[in-house]
Amino acid sequence: MKKSFIKTIILLILTCTNSNADVSGKSIAYACYSCHGDNLNNINQSNTLSAEKLENSLLAFKTDKKYSTIMNRITKGFSDAELKAVAIYLTE
């Protein structure tokens, strides 16, 4: 668990160091998998989550309209476009 968390932090640092970088939804999703698992536990349990709903949820974390222990901090490291890209990728 500790190694997985460290890998996640390193990935987030690498993907967030250049805000102009074109980061794909797929590459951002690897950070999601490290905490939520391959089945994305606690994200889409009913398999009805649309890309738009997930994007809105991620943006709510980013703007502190939705509370979480860590998601608020993680989402602030990404642009709105990057959060949209990961939402699309995760709901495909």
C-alpha positions in Angstrom: 0.0 0.0 0.0 2.8 2.4 0.9 4.7 1.7 -2.3 1.5 2.2 -4.3 0.9 5.6 -2.6 4.4 6.7 -3.3 4.1 5.7 -7.0 0.9 7.7 -7.2 2.5 10.8 -5.7 5.4 10.5 -8.1 3.1 10.1 -11.1 1.1 13.1 -10.0 4.2 15.2 -9.6 5.4 14.2 -13.0 2.1 14.9 -14.7 1.6 18.2 -13.0 5.0 19.7 -13.3 4.2 21.2 -16.7 0.8 22.7 -16.8 1.0 23.2 -20.6 1.7 19.5 -21.2 -0.9 17.6 -23.1 -1.7 14.8 -20.7 -4.0 12.1 -21.9 -6.9 10.8 -19.9 -5.3 7.4 -20.0 -2.1 8.6 -18.3 -4.0 10.5 -15.6 -6.2 7.4 -15.0 -3.2 5.4 -13.8 -3.2 7.6 -10.7 -6.9 6.8 -10.2 -6.2 3.1 -10.4 -3.5 3.2 -7.6 -6.1 4.3 -5.0 -9.4 3.1 -6.5 -8.1 -0.2 -7.9 -8.6 -1.7 -11.4 -12.3 -1.7 -11.0 -12.4 1.9 -9.9 -14.0 1.2 -6.5 -16.2 4.0 -5.2 -16.3 5.7 -8.6 -18.8 3.9 -10.8 -20.5 1.2 -8.7 -23.7 1.3 -10.7 -22.1 1.5 -14.1 -24.3 4.4 -15.0 -21.9 7.3 -14.4 -21.5 9.4 -17.5 -18.4 11.3 -18.5 -20.3 14.6 -17.8 -21.2 13.5 -14.3 -17.7 12.3 -13.5 -16.2 15.5 -14.9 -18.6 17.6 -12.8 -17.7 15.6 -9.7 -14.0 16.1 -10.3 -14.5 19.8 -10.9 -16.5 20.0 -7.6 -13.5 18.5 -5.8 -11.2 20.9 -7.5 -13.3 23.9 -6.4 -13.9 22.6 -2.9 -17.7 22.3 -3.5 -17.4 18.6 -2.7 -15.3 17.3 0.2 -12.9 14.4 0.2 -9.8 13.6 2.2 -7.5 13.7 -0.8 -9.4 14.2 -4.0 -9.6 18.0 -3.4 -5.8 18.2 -3.4 -5.3 15.8 -6.4 -7.8 17.5 -8.7 -6.2 21.0 -8.1 -3.1 19.7 -9.9 -5.0 19.2 -13.2 -6.5 21.6 -15.6 -10.2 21.5 -16.3 -9.4 20.0 -19.8 -7.3 17.3 -18.2 -10.1 16.4 -15.7 -12.5 16.2 -18.7 -10.1 13.9 -20.6 -9.8 11.5 -17.6 -13.6 11.5 -17.1 -14.1 10.6 -20.7 -11.4 7.9 -20.6 -12.8 6.3 -17.4 -16.4 6.1 -18.6 -15.7 4.7 -22.1 
